[in-house]
């Protein structure tokens, strides 16, 4: 989760677009849009002949007042994380592949849900 947030803070374009910030698991209800929440929604361990492998599913949810802002933020998030590589101690390779996108409208806000498969290889 820290590596995902670190990638966000190192990308000035996405930081500027998500003026409300990015939060792990939940955001303060008083935060202004647009903002993003991310969470680990599933993971499963596996093994190869030589290394342990873990596959996790990370879900980003962007919230905005308009669909134009929503899709602009989504485009910038995908530019950063699509086929991205995260830096994590004790792991040789952590890669992200986008799997699913979904848009919603509820309670006056637009939501863009973007899921990634994260592959983690132990060193």
Number of C-alpha atoms within 10 A of each C-alpha: 13 11 14 19 14 12 16 19 14 11 13 9 15 23 18 11 18 25 15 18 19 23 17 15 15 12 16 7 6 7 11 15 19 22 22 26 17 22 17 16 12 11 14 10 11 12 11 8 5 8 11 14 19 16 18 18 19 22 22 24 23 26 27 23 15 15 17 11 18 23 17 13 26 25 12 16 22 16 13 17 18 14 16 16 19 21 15 15 10 9 14 12 16 20 18 21 18 18 13 11 14 10 15 11 14 7 5 9 16 22 25 21 18 20 22 22 19 22 19 22 19 16 12
